[in-house]
Amino acid sequence: MKSETIRDKSTMSRKRPALDASAAQRIQHAGNPDEVPIPTKLIVKFAREVHIVPVDTIDYVESIKRKVFIHADSGVHQMYSTMRDVIARLPESFLRCHNSYLVNAERVASITPTEVVLTSGAKVPMSKRYAKEVRRQLPLYCHFERSGR
């Protein structure tokens, strides 16, 4: 008896979306998570301009609809993106403190129940939803001294 090969034309013509460089690196190093490089620069594209922003100079990231604003030492850089995409491109030291904000944990000066104060003096809102996780993660990146109560 002869075996027959059945081919489905709909699956043969599908094209896979192209991977960006960071996604390709993560896939390549997926077998060994210790080898995944930590991003040191963020490429920000907007209005025919490309800015390369060192990650360690970023204070916080703000999202308003489909625009993302990167607040860094060099100024405010904007791009069209989603918060999910930006989170994937930044190191784990960036903590989500609000649905629309990420803060660089290494630049946090203090926190209150409703906001995060950065070393630059900027105040970023913190929602109840993310407050517990920020308080849990922050000691991993900062060394705070407890005040006596």
Secondary structure, 3 states (H helix, E strand, C coil): CCCCCCCCHHHHCCCCCCCCHHHHHHHHCCCCHHHCCCCCEEEEEECCEEEEEEHHHEEEEEEECCEEEEEECCEEEEEECCHHHHHHHCCCCEEEEECCEEEEHHHEEEECCCEEEECCCCEEECCHHHHHHHHHHHHHCCCCCCCCC
